[in-house]
Amino acid sequence: MKCFSIVIPIYNEEENIISLIDEIYSINFLDYIFEIVVVDDNSTDNSYELLKKVKLKYDTFKLVQHKINLGQSHALK
């Protein structure tokens, strides 16, 4: 079985992030096991609070939060 991770850096994406994650989980990846890792780059909106609820919904969902805004490149690292 093949495994992979989807890393999504976000900043102030409360309007879009839930539908994106639900859509990814709805895709049939056949023989693949995957996880989604969302890195919140210190959003100033409600993104992180919404994502904490998503974490309860999906076993393979991981959430990381930066305490200060470090930028997209750092979030991908």
Steps between C-alpha positions, in 0.01 A plus 500: 500500500633845406483797737527873448439830679321809375644813663285812486643828632223746584458857617151643559311240298190453717276550195658218297694250707218276625358437153850432364575240768161330461550488124843341532368235738218421256745402224554128451878454502465125435796313656650803670495599864537873556501766766429870482727735693376858526749759622323811626746789472357697793170591332318800643156368404314192628691247285679323784183457709317350202788264431500372858148372431612337175769316696224322694334390175794335319755259650768583246479877540784685670504865602802718571479863612781752485499743792631776272456550125801340330387499138396233250850362433560433868157342536584253222826402669 
